[in-house]
């Protein structure tokens, strides 16, 4: 029996300065938009598992009781709590930890934060699609960049994606001053 290939899609919303969070580490109201939220929620509804960082998981309630794979370095072995599996990517590969869910999931949605986006940017389990939504006119001085190189090296999100061998495949307007670009790896 042939197993289906994983499809890994990332979803981030940023302002003009490619930040996903303000200086306190929280996503501010200025990055929230109804059209972008609708796009994001539709993608999560299609995904079989949502991949999220521990701090984001702790801060964002799972109202729809979606299957969540929570990245954390605070554990060694995967831990299952209902529809939530905690996973340390330094200790076990993604493909093995997915067996912790009672489904043969293949469609994964990666929703951040920064370290989670960095993890899936390159390597054997990299993004097949990275949807970068942008709310024009918003800046978050001192905030957390979508990728580590945005915060640490002053690169733009687009520069990081190009350096990681991604190509912008499409660009769509969701609302006034709200766009989303689909980036895909070249190889």
C-alpha positions in Angstrom: 0.0 0.0 0.0 1.4 3.3 -1.0 1.3 6.1 1.6 0.4 9.6 0.5 3.0 12.3 0.6 2.7 14.9 3.4 1.4 18.3 2.3 2.8 21.0 4.6 1.4 24.5 4.3 2.5 27.5 6.5 0.2 30.5 7.3 1.5 33.8 8.7 0.1 37.3 8.8 2.6 40.2 9.0 2.7 44.0 8.8 4.9 46.1 6.6 8.0 45.2 8.7 7.4 41.4 8.5 6.6 41.0 12.2 4.1 38.4 13.5 4.0 39.8 17.0 4.5 43.0 18.9 7.4 43.7 21.4 5.5 41.8 24.1 5.3 38.7 21.9 1.6 38.9 21.3 -0.3 39.3 18.0 -1.9 42.8 18.1 -5.4 43.7 16.9 -3.8 45.7 14.1 -2.8 42.4 12.4 -6.3 41.1 12.6 -8.6 41.4 9.6 -11.9 39.7 8.8 -11.0 38.7 5.2 -7.6 37.4 6.3 -9.2 35.5 9.2 -11.7 33.9 6.9 -8.9 32.8 4.5 -6.9 31.4 7.5 -9.9 29.6 9.1 -10.8 28.0 5.8 -7.3 26.6 5.5 -7.4 25.3 9.0 -10.7 23.6 8.3 -9.2 21.7 5.4 -6.1 20.7 7.3 -6.1 17.4 9.2 -3.5 18.6 11.8 -2.5 22.1 12.9 1.2 22.5 13.9 1.8 25.2 16.4 4.4 26.3 18.9 3.9 25.7 22.6 3.6 29.4 23.5 1.1 30.0 20.7 -0.8 26.9 21.8 -0.9 28.1 25.4 -2.1 31.6 24.3 -4.7 30.5 21.6 -7.7 28.4 22.7 -8.5 25.4 20.6 -12.3 26.2 20.3 -12.8 23.9 17.3 -11.0 21.0 19.1 -8.7 20.6 16.1 -5.9 18.0 16.2 -2.8 20.0 17.2 0.8 19.0 17.1 2.6 21.3 19.5 6.3 21.9 19.1 8.3 22.2 22.3 11.8 21.5 23.5 10.6 20.9 27.0 10.0 17.2 26.5 12.0 14.3 25.1 9.2 11.9 23.9 5.9 12.8 22.3 3.1 13.2 24.8 -0.6 12.9 23.9 -3.4 14.7 25.6 -6.7 14.2 23.7 -6.4 15.8 20.3 -3.1 17.5 21.2 0.3 15.9 20.8 3.4 17.6 22.2 6.5 17.0 20.1 10.2 17.8 20.3 11.5 17.9 16.7 15.1 17.4 18.0 14.1 14.0 19.4 11.7 12.4 16.8 11.0 12.9 13.1 7.7 14.4 12.1 6.6 11.3 10.2 6.9 9.1 13.4 5.1 11.5 15.7 2.2 11.8 13.3 1.4 8.2 14.2 0.4 9.5 17.6 -2.9 10.7 16.1 -5.6 8.2 15.3 -5.7 9.2 11.7 -3.5 8.9 8.6 -3.2 12.6 8.2 -1.4 14.0 5.3 -2.5 17.7 5.1 -0.8 19.8 7.7 -1.2 23.5 8.5 1.7 25.2 10.2 0.6 28.4 12.1 3.7 29.5 13.9 5.3 31.1 15.8 8.7 32.1 14.6 10.7 29.0 15.6 8.1 26.7 14.1 8.2 28.6 10.8 12.0 28.4 10.9 11.8 24.6 11.5 9.7 24.0 8.3 11.5 26.5 6.1 14.2 24.0 5.1 15.0 20.4 5.5 13.2 17.1 4.6 9.9 18.3 6.0 9.8 21.8 4.5 6.8 23.8 3.4 5.1 22.8 0.2 3.3 26.2 0.4 3.9 29.2 2.6 1.0 31.7 2.6 2.3 35.1 3.7 -0.6 37.5 4.4 0.3 41.1 4.7 -1.7 43.9 6.4 -0.4 47.1 4.8 0.2 50.2 7.0 1.0 48.1 10.1 4.4 48.2 11.8 5.4 46.5 15.0 8.7 48.1 16.3 10.7 45.7 18.4 8.3 42.9 17.4 9.0 39.3 16.5 9.7 38.6 12.8 8.0 35.8 11.0 11.4 34.1 10.6 14.4 34.4 12.9 16.5 36.1 10.1 13.9 38.9 10.0 14.4 39.7 13.7 18.1 38.8 14.0 19.5 39.8 10.6 17.1 42.5 9.4 16.1 40.6 6.3 12.6 40.8 4.8 10.4 37.8 4.8 10.7 37.7 1.0 14.5 37.7 1.2 14.4 34.8 3.7 12.1 32.8 1.4 14.2 33.5 -1.7 17.4 32.5 0.1 15.7 29.2 1.2 14.9 28.6 -2.5 11.2 29.5 -2.6 9.4 31.3 -5.4 6.3 33.5 -5.2 3.7 31.5 -7.2 0.7 33.7 -6.7 -0.5 36.9 -5.1 -4.1 37.7 -4.2 -5.9 40.7 -2.7 -8.2 39.6 0.1 -9.4 43.1 1.0 -8.3 46.7 0.9 -4.6 46.8 2.1 -4.7 43.0 2.8 -2.9 40.6 0.5 -1.7 37.0 0.5 1.2 35.5 -1.4 1.7 31.8 -2.0 5.4 30.8 -1.9 6.5 27.3 -3.0 10.0 25.7 -3.0 11.8 25.5 -6.3 12.8 21.9 -5.8 
